[in-house]
Amino acid sequence: MYRLPLRPEVRSWASAQLNGFSQIFLQRHPGCGALILLAIALGAPALLGGALLGGAAGWLTAVRRRYRKEDIEAGLYGYNGVLLGLLLSARFEPSLYLALVILCAGGMSSLLLNPLLAAARQRKWLPAYTLPFVSFGWLWLALGGPLELVPSAASADGLLQHGWIGTPLAVVRGIGQVIFLDAPLAGACVLTALLAANWRVAAWALFGSVLALSLATLQGLPEQDLLAGLYGLNGALVAIALGKDFRQPWSVLAGVLLSVLLQPGFAVLGLPAMTAPFILACWLVLASTLLLRCILPSLRRLPE
């Protein structure tokens, strides 16, 4: 049977879009991205259009600005736009006006990410992670009122089960909450997507969500937030980001602990935490590691 081959530019576009979804979890894997896309379609179909629109806006901006082709194809200019599209679609009612805002937000995320990537490579700055998403997420949420965007009437809080069954559901929810999915089935689909990319990544995500939930429980943080997976999401991301180097497992433990300690502070500031605790925790751990590497050789050279 004859198959019509896809043109190279179409194949490149599709791969970049799917990689944009997988890069939310620091992976370059189109299959993983496709399963994450499926998880959104099953768990929150109302958010799917915003996710696709934000990712496409980030990709198109990078193409028009002639950023590095390798980065574009890897999906690095898509994941922040996808997250912004999910966030804005979850917070505001759908409209043509909202679509224009998502397009603008996705494009702006690529404009900010480009110098951050260059600085990380050329000047050894810390990784950008989801900084464009968090920065512009706060900005557009604050502008929602002045722009007369209608807040979403849909409630993100489902029926949370307590007791022994609530804990494993909260762990899976934590992984799904990275992309604003609170249904356990959607979280399981995301975990399957990570498993398709690399079983170690899925294992780190589970470990990070479990550890964050345990530490948050010991701190006596609100049970509603624990069961909803709102602490597990940053723990999962921290474990994935810092778990690449298995020779230093302490860094994962320190990073997850920091993310749990930092998260309540954003509520005090009146800001949604989103993935900000993940970014700050990873930065603190990486900066501390670099500092130790600089200090230890100097200490060894000191005369006894």
Secondary structure, 3 states (H helix, E strand, C coil): CCCCCCCHHHHHHHHHHHHHHHHHHCCCCHHHHHHHHHHHHHHCHHHHHHHHHHHHHHHHHHHHCCCCHHHHHCCCCCHHHHHHHHHHHHHECCCHHHHHHHHHHHHHHHHHHHHHHHHHHHCCCCCCCCHHHHHHHHHHHHHCCCCCCCECCCCCCCCCCCCCCHHHHHHHHHHHHHHCCCCHHHHHHHHHHHHHHCHHHHHHHHHHHHHHHHHHHHCCCCHHHHHCCCCHHHHHHHHHHHCCCCCCHHHHHHHHHHHHHHHHHHHHCCCCCCCHHHHHHHHHHHHHHHHHHHHHHHHHCCCC
